[in-house]
Amino acid sequence: MDREKGRRMIQLLFVTCMAAAPAQCQDHRLILGDMTPAACLRMAQPELARWIENHPDLRIRHWRCSRLS
């Protein structure tokens, strides 16, 4: 039933770069769970803020929500 309303397993994909060496970047993925893409957009910024608190030497270059495939 929920799948019919647009709920899917969603992941948050983001790229971080070293603050001291901006050319050194890595891809990351957080699996957020079964939700709508709109819910992912609402959850993404707080999740990324929490992540960056634990990784202060990194900067988030970009991010997006995606269905888990």
CNS distance restraints for C-alpha pairs under 8 A (distance, minus, plus):
assign (resid   1 and name CA) (resid   5 and name CA) 7.06 0.50 0.50
assign (resid   2 and name CA) (resid   6 and name CA) 6.94 0.50 0.50
assign (resid   2 and name CA) (resid   7 and name CA) 5.70 0.50 0.50
assign (resid   3 and name CA) (resid   7 and name CA) 4.73 0.50 0.50
assign (resid   3 and name CA) (resid   8 and name CA) 6.19 0.50 0.50
assign (resid   6 and name CA) (resid  35 and name CA) 7.72 0.50 0.50
assign (resid   6 and name CA) (resid  36 and name CA) 5.53 0.50 0.50
assign (resid   6 and name CA) (resid  37 and name CA) 7.73 0.50 0.50
assign (resid   7 and name CA) (resid  34 and name CA) 5.98 0.50 0.50
assign (resid   7 and name CA) (resid  35 and name CA) 4.59 0.50 0.50
assign (resid   7 and name CA) (resid  36 and name CA) 4.41 0.50 0.50
assign (resid   7 and name CA) (resid  37 and name CA) 7.57 0.50 0.50
assign (resid   8 and name CA) (resid  33 and name CA) 7.69 0.50 0.50
assign (resid   8 and name CA) (resid  34 and name CA) 4.99 0.50 0.50
assign (resid   8 and name CA) (resid  35 and name CA) 5.47 0.50 0.50
assign (resid   8 and name CA) (resid  36 and name CA) 6.25 0.50 0.50
assign (resid   8 and name CA) (resid  67 and name CA) 6.52 0.50 0.50
assign (resid   8 and name CA) (resid  68 and name CA) 7.74 0.50 0.50
assign (resid   9 and name CA) (resid  31 and name CA) 7.76 0.50 0.50
assign (resid   9 and name CA) (resid  32 and name CA) 7.40 0.50 0.50
assign (resid   9 and name CA) (resid  33 and name CA) 5.02 0.50 0.50
assign (resid   9 and name CA) (resid  34 and name CA) 4.22 0.50 0.50
assign (resid   9 and name CA) (resid  35 and name CA) 6.32 0.50 0.50
assign (resid   9 and name CA) (resid  67 and name CA) 5.89 0.50 0.50
assign (resid   9 and name CA) (resid  68 and name CA) 5.43 0.50 0.50
assign (resid  10 and name CA) (resid  31 and name CA) 6.23 0.50 0.50
assign (resid  10 and name CA) (resid  32 and name CA) 5.69 0.50 0.50
assign (resid  10 and name CA) (resid  33 and name CA) 5.51 0.50 0.50
assign (resid  10 and name CA) (resid  34 and name CA) 6.14 0.50 0.50
assign (resid  10 and name CA) (resid  35 and name CA) 6.43 0.50 0.50
assign (resid  10 and name CA) (resid  36 and name CA) 7.58 0.50 0.50
assign (resid  10 and name CA) (resid  37 and name CA) 7.20 0.50 0.50
assign (resid  10 and name CA) (resid  40 and name CA) 7.15 0.50 0.50
assign (resid  10 and name CA) (resid  65 and name CA) 6.75 0.50 0.50
assign (resid  10 and name CA) (resid  66 and name CA) 5.66 0.50 0.50
assign (resid  10 and name CA) (resid  67 and name CA) 4.55 0.50 0.50
assign (resid  10 and name CA) (resid  68 and name CA) 5.25 0.50 0.50
assign (resid  11 and name CA) (resid  29 and name CA) 6.49 0.50 0.50
assign (resid  11 and name CA) (resid  30 and name CA) 5.55 0.50 0.50
assign (resid  11 and name CA) (resid  31 and name CA) 4.26 0.50 0.50
assign (resid  11 and name CA) (resid  32 and name CA) 5.42 0.50 0.50
assign (resid  11 and name CA) (resid  33 and name CA) 7.16 0.50 0.50
assign (resid  11 and name CA) (resid  65 and name CA) 5.83 0.50 0.50
assign (resid  11 and name CA) (resid  66 and name CA) 5.37 0.50 0.50
assign (resid  11 and name CA) (resid  67 and name CA) 6.09 0.50 0.50
assign (resid  11 and name CA) (resid  68 and name CA) 5.71 0.50 0.50
assign (resid  12 and name CA) (resid  29 and name CA) 5.59 0.50 0.50
assign (resid  12 and name CA) (resid  30 and name CA) 5.06 0.50 0.50
assign (resid  12 and name CA) (resid  31 and name CA) 6.22 0.50 0.50
assign (resid  12 and name CA) (resid  32 and name CA) 6.77 0.50 0.50
assign (resid  12 and name CA) (resid  40 and name CA) 7.54 0.50 0.50
assign (resid  12 and name CA) (resid  44 and name CA) 6.96 0.50 0.50
assign (resid  12 and name CA) (resid  63 and name CA) 7.08 0.50 0.50
assign (resid  12 and name CA) (resid  64 and name CA) 5.93 0.50 0.50
assign (resid  12 and name CA) (resid  65 and name CA) 4.68 0.50 0.50
assign (resid  12 and name CA) (resid  66 and name CA) 6.39 0.50 0.50
assign (resid  13 and name CA) (resid  27 and name CA) 7.34 0.50 0.50
assign (resid  13 and name CA) (resid  28 and name CA) 5.85 0.50 0.50
assign (resid  13 and name CA) (resid  29 and name CA) 4.66 0.50 0.50
assign (resid  13 and name CA) (resid  30 and name CA) 6.65 0.50 0.50
assign (resid  13 and name CA) (resid  63 and name CA) 5.54 0.50 0.50
assign (resid  13 and name CA) (resid  64 and name CA) 5.38 0.50 0.50
assign (resid  13 and name CA) (resid  65 and name CA) 6.11 0.50 0.50
assign (resid  13 and name CA) (resid  66 and name CA) 7.08 0.50 0.50
assign (resid  14 and name CA) (resid  27 and name CA) 5.92 0.50 0.50
assign (resid  14 and name CA) (resid  28 and name CA) 5.31 0.50 0.50
assign (resid  14 and name CA) (resid  29 and name CA) 6.41 0.50 0.50
assign (resid  14 and name CA) (resid  60 and name CA) 7.04 0.50 0.50
assign (resid  14 and name CA) (resid  61 and name CA) 7.48 0.50 0.50
assign (resid  14 and name CA) (resid  62 and name CA) 5.68 0.50 0.50
assign (resid  14 and name CA) (resid  63 and name CA) 4.03 0.50 0.50
assign (resid  14 and name CA) (resid  64 and name CA) 6.42 0.50 0.50
assign (resid  15 and name CA) (resid  25 and name CA) 6.62 0.50 0.50
assign (resid  15 and name CA) (resid  26 and name CA) 5.55 0.50 0.50
assign (resid  15 and name CA) (resid  27 and name CA) 4.54 0.50 0.50
assign (resid  15 and name CA) (resid  28 and name CA) 6.02 0.50 0.50
assign (resid  15 and name CA) (resid  60 and name CA) 5.84 0.50 0.50
assign (resid  15 and name CA) (resid  61 and name CA) 5.52 0.50 0.50
assign (resid  15 and name CA) (resid  62 and name CA) 5.61 0.50 0.50
assign (resid  15 and name CA) (resid  63 and name CA) 6.44 0.50 0.50
assign (resid  16 and name CA) (resid  25 and name CA) 5.39 0.50 0.50
assign (resid  16 and name CA) (resid  26 and name CA) 5.44 0.50 0.50
assign (resid  16 and name CA) (resid  27 and name CA) 6.57 0.50 0.50
assign (resid  16 and name CA) (resid  28 and name CA) 7.55 0.50 0.50
assign (resid  16 and name CA) (resid  58 and name CA) 5.97 0.50 0.50
assign (resid  16 and name CA) (resid  59 and name CA) 5.30 0.50 0.50
assign (resid  16 and name CA) (resid  60 and name CA) 4.35 0.50 0.50
assign (resid  16 and name CA) (resid  61 and name CA) 5.49 0.50 0.50
assign (resid  16 and name CA) (resid  62 and name CA) 7.55 0.50 0.50
assign (resid  17 and name CA) (resid  21 and name CA) 7.21 0.50 0.50
assign (resid  17 and name CA) (resid  22 and name CA) 5.25 0.50 0.50
assign (resid  17 and name CA) (resid  23 and name CA) 6.69 0.50 0.50
assign (resid  17 and name CA) (resid  24 and name CA) 5.40 0.50 0.50
assign (resid  17 and name CA) (resid  25 and name CA) 4.02 0.50 0.50
assign (resid  17 and name CA) (resid  26 and name CA) 6.41 0.50 0.50
assign (resid  17 and name CA) (resid  58 and name CA) 5.45 0.50 0.50
assign (resid  17 and name CA) (resid  59 and name CA) 5.30 0.50 0.50
assign (resid  17 and name CA) (resid  60 and name CA) 6.45 0.50 0.50
assign (resid  17 and name CA) (resid  61 and name CA) 6.63 0.50 0.50
assign (resid  18 and name CA) (resid  22 and name CA) 5.20 0.50 0.50
assign (resid  18 and name CA) (resid  23 and name CA) 7.44 0.50 0.50
assign (resid  18 and name CA) (resid  24 and name CA) 5.76 0.50 0.50
assign (resid  18 and name CA) (resid  25 and name CA) 6.53 0.50 0.50
assign (resid  18 and name CA) (resid  57 and name CA) 5.98 0.50 0.50
assign (resid  18 and name CA) (resid  58 and name CA) 4.57 0.50 0.50
assign (resid  18 and name CA) (resid  59 and name CA) 6.23 0.50 0.50
assign (resid  19 and name CA) (resid  57 and name CA) 5.55 0.50 0.50
assign (resid  19 and name CA) (resid  58 and name CA) 5.26 0.50 0.50
assign (resid  19 and name CA) (resid  59 and name CA) 5.85 0.50 0.50
assign (resid  20 and name CA) (resid  57 and name CA) 7.53 0.50 0.50
assign (resid  31 and name CA) (resid  68 and name CA) 7.87 0.50 0.50
assign (resid  32 and name CA) (resid  40 and name CA) 7.45 0.50 0.50
assign (resid  35 and name CA) (resid  39 and name CA) 6.14 0.50 0.50
assign (resid  35 and name CA) (resid  40 and name CA) 6.91 0.50 0.50
assign (resid  36 and name CA) (resid  40 and name CA) 6.49 0.50 0.50
assign (resid  37 and name CA) (resid  41 and name CA) 6.41 0.50 0.50
assign (resid  37 and name CA) (resid  65 and name CA) 6.76 0.50 0.50
assign (resid  37 and name CA) (resid  66 and name CA) 7.53 0.50 0.50
assign (resid  38 and name CA) (resid  42 and name CA) 6.47 0.50 0.50
assign (resid  39 and name CA) (resid  43 and name CA) 6.20 0.50 0.50
assign (resid  40 and name CA) (resid  44 and name CA) 5.76 0.50 0.50
assign (resid  40 and name CA) (resid  65 and name CA) 6.27 0.50 0.50
assign (resid  41 and name CA) (resid  45 and name CA) 7.57 0.50 0.50
assign (resid  41 and name CA) (resid  65 and name CA) 6.86 0.50 0.50
assign (resid  43 and name CA) (resid  47 and name CA) 6.21 0.50 0.50
assign (resid  44 and name CA) (resid  48 and name CA) 6.00 0.50 0.50
assign (resid  44 and name CA) (resid  65 and name CA) 7.86 0.50 0.50
assign (resid  45 and name CA) (resid  49 and name CA) 6.02 0.50 0.50
assign (resid  46 and name CA) (resid  50 and name CA) 6.17 0.50 0.50
assign (resid  47 and name CA) (resid  51 and name CA) 6.16 0.50 0.50
assign (resid  48 and name CA) (resid  52 and name CA) 6.05 0.50 0.50
assign (resid  49 and name CA) (resid  53 and name CA) 6.26 0.50 0.50
assign (resid  50 and name CA) (resid  54 and name CA) 6.89 0.50 0.50
assign (resid  51 and name CA) (resid  55 and name CA) 6.54 0.50 0.50
assign (resid  52 and name CA) (resid  56 and name CA) 5.75 0.50 0.50
assign (resid  52 and name CA) (resid  58 and name CA) 6.99 0.50 0.50
assign (resid  52 and name CA) (resid  59 and name CA) 7.40 0.50 0.50
assign (resid  52 and name CA) (resid  60 and name CA) 7.87 0.50 0.50
